[in-house]
Amino acid sequence: MATTYTAEYNNAFVAVPPAHNYAYGAAIRYFPFNQVRTAGGTANDLVYVAKLPPQAMLDMLLSWVSFKAATATETLDLGWDAYRDMDGTLQAASAGGLLSAILMTTDGVWRGGALITAAAIAQSLPVVYTKAFNNRDPVLIYATLKVANPGADDELHGALAVITP
């Protein structure tokens, strides 16, 4: 019989010195955001929703986003600005690295891999389930509203589940 360990168990209790564990035993904090547009926008408008603290890990399956019905073609992407790792390595920005092309044609909620609207519930998996940033400085998280002319009454609400050591 062989004994094996999860990476987290190994990092915390077997490795000498202990290795970094983003989520092992850490509490989850929620970073809420609310945005109500009062004027029309332009194509690919950005909405900054959160600034994650150093060494953050984002759990997309515990996060949620809700929106008010927009135009027939408006979509939502969720991603991050460029940032530096703890060792100083520059990591590229990714506009749709968390959520990509969530269709906002009716009032809806994206949560846990499902897009829920009045008409249906559809599978809509995130690009990544968890994202360990290993950042030394805060990372900016933003939504991109993709449509030629976003309406004056767009609404975007939600909360990001963030785990920090």
Buried (B, 14 or more C-beta within 10 A) or exposed (E): EEEEEEEBEBBBEEBEEEEEBBBBEEEEEEBEBEBEBEEEBEEEBBBEBBEBBBBBBBBBBBBBBBBBBBBEEBBBBBBBBEBBBEEEEEBEEBBBBBBBEBBBBBBBBBBBEEBBBEEEEEEBBBBBEBBBBBBBEBBBBBBBBBBEEBBEEBBBBBBBBBBBB
